[in-house]
Each structure stands twice: as structure tokens, then as C-alpha cells.
């Protein structure tokens, strides 16, 4: 079996940095699991360097796919969990950044007294505007016309 060159390989990983990443997920990695993860990572990197199936893996998504295809996700469950969390992290970061960007558009100086519930409603409709495009405006207008005026109800 040919050994992959660690310098050219996707598996030239800094295990210490991966452990630091796992520490951000304390609900998934207990202190004992972190110790076990370190051993799994060392064995995983060694195993992947020896396995020619992993020689053309590129990116974290490709790594996850190859781990499942070769059933390594069963052998290295903590490593696979860290890979999955890494994939989710980029999506979650984008969603949070998009939300703050939209909040700056919606909550401007003219609307700086918007309550949390109304602001949340505005954010959802703005972020998910593709969904709301398919709703007929007449339905929305009829719904609001049926709502009592706040001043009338006082």
C-alpha cells in the first residue's frame, strides 16, 4: 500500500487546532470525549494517509462523503461528528451574518423603537422573501382588514 505524502495531502492537519474547534461544542464533546477525539484524530490521520481511497479527497464535504462511503464514520465517530459540525458551522455563520445585515436595513433610525416581536417578524419576512413572493397580496390585505384597529379596541 502506498503511503500518501502528508505535505500534499488533505490530511496535513493540525490536531491541536481541531481539538480547539471541538471545545466550542461542549454539548457534543465532554472532557473525556475530547481526550478520545485526540486519539481518534491521530489514528484517523494515520489511517487516511495509508488508504489510497482518500488520495483524491478535496474539501471537508468530500471528506465526509468518503468517510461514509468507506464506513470510516463508524470507526471514527468523534472525527465524523467534528467533520459534520465543521460543515454546519459555515452555513450557520452565513445565516447569522445575513440576519445582522438585514437587521441594519430593517431597524434604521426611523424604526429604532420596534419591539423584538415585530422586528423578528420583519426579519423573517425579509430573509425568507422568496417564500412570501408566492402569497397573494389580496389574502394579506384581507387578513389585516379583519384585524381591529388598536385605538378602537382601547
C-alpha positions in Angstrom: 0.0 0.0 0.0 1.4 3.4 -1.0 1.7 6.0 1.8 0.3 9.4 0.9 2.7 12.3 1.2 1.4 14.3 4.2 2.6 17.6 2.7 0.5 17.1 -0.5 -2.4 15.5 1.3 -5.6 16.9 2.7 -4.6 15.2 5.9 -1.7 17.5 6.8 -3.9 18.5 9.8 -3.1 20.4 12.9 -4.7 18.1 15.5 -4.4 20.8 18.2 -6.5 23.3 16.2 -9.1 20.6 15.6 -9.3 19.9 19.3 -9.7 23.7 19.9 -12.6 23.7 17.4 -14.2 20.8 19.3 -14.0 22.7 22.6 -16.6 25.1 21.1 -19.1 22.3 21.1 -19.1 21.4 24.8 -22.6 19.9 24.5 -21.2 17.4 21.9 -17.7 16.8 23.3 -17.3 16.2 27.0 -13.8 16.4 28.6 -13.5 12.7 28.3 -14.7 12.8 24.6 -12.1 15.5 23.9 -9.3 13.1 25.0 -10.8 10.3 23.0 -11.1 12.6 20.0 -7.4 13.4 20.1 -6.6 9.7 19.9 -9.2 9.2 17.2 -7.7 12.1 15.2 -4.2 10.7 15.4 -5.4 7.3 14.3 -7.6 8.8 11.6 -4.9 10.8 10.1 -2.5 7.8 10.0 -5.2 5.6 8.5 -6.2 8.1 5.9 -2.6 8.6 4.8 -2.3 4.9 4.2 -5.7 4.5 2.4 -5.5 5.2 -1.3 -9.3 5.8 -1.4 -8.6 9.1 0.3 -5.8 10.3 -2.0 -8.1 12.5 -4.1 -10.3 13.9 -1.4 -10.7 17.6 -1.6 -12.6 19.7 0.9 -14.4 18.9 4.1 -17.5 17.9 2.2 -15.5 15.4 0.1 -14.0 14.0 3.3 -17.5 13.5 4.9 -18.7 11.7 1.7 -15.6 9.5 1.6 -15.8 8.6 5.3 -19.4 7.4 4.8 -18.6 5.5 1.5 -15.7 3.7 3.2 -17.6 3.3 6.5 -14.9 5.2 8.4 -17.6 7.3 10.0 -18.4 4.2 12.2 -14.7 3.6 13.1 -14.0 7.2 13.9 -17.4 8.6 15.2 -16.0 11.6 17.0 -13.9 12.6 14.0 -17.0 12.3 11.8 -19.0 14.4 14.3 -16.4 17.1 14.1 -16.5 17.0 10.3 -20.3 17.3 10.3 -20.1 20.2 12.8 -17.5 21.9 10.6 -19.8 21.7 7.6 -22.7 23.2 9.6 -20.5 26.0 11.0 -20.1 27.7 7.7 -23.8 27.7 7.0 -24.7 28.9 10.5 -22.2 31.7 10.2 -23.7 32.9 6.9 -27.2 32.8 8.4 -26.2 34.9 11.4 -24.3 37.4 9.2 -27.2 37.7 6.9 -29.6 38.3 9.8 -27.5 41.1 11.2 -27.1 42.7 7.8 -30.9 42.6 7.3 -31.4 44.0 10.8 -29.4 47.1 9.8 -31.8 47.6 6.8 -35.0 47.0 8.8 -34.1 48.7 12.1 -33.0 52.1 10.9 -33.3 55.4 12.7 -36.9 55.7 11.6 -37.8 52.4 13.2 -35.4 52.3 16.1 -38.3 51.7 18.6 -39.5 48.5 17.0 -40.2 45.8 19.6 -38.5 42.5 19.5 -41.5 40.5 18.2 -42.3 42.9 15.4 -38.6 43.1 14.5 -38.4 39.3 14.4 -41.5 39.3 12.1 -39.9 41.8 9.7 -36.6 39.9 9.7 -38.3 36.6 8.9 -40.4 38.1 6.0 -37.3 39.9 4.6 -34.9 36.9 4.9 -37.5 34.4 3.6 -38.9 36.8 1.0 -38.8 34.1 -1.7 -41.5 32.2 0.2 -43.7 35.3 0.6 -43.5 36.2 -3.1 -45.8 33.3 -3.7 -48.5 34.6 -1.4 -51.2 36.7 -3.0 -51.3 40.3 -1.7 -55.1 40.3 -1.6 -55.0 37.5 1.0 -52.7 39.5 3.2 -54.8 42.7 2.8 -58.0 40.9 3.7 -56.3 39.4 6.8 -55.2 42.9 8.0 -58.6 44.4 7.3 -60.2 41.9 9.6 -57.9 42.9 12.5 -59.4 45.6 14.8 -57.7 48.9 14.9 -55.8 49.2 18.2 -57.3 52.6 19.0 -60.8 51.2 18.5 -60.2 48.3 20.9 -59.0 50.6 23.8 
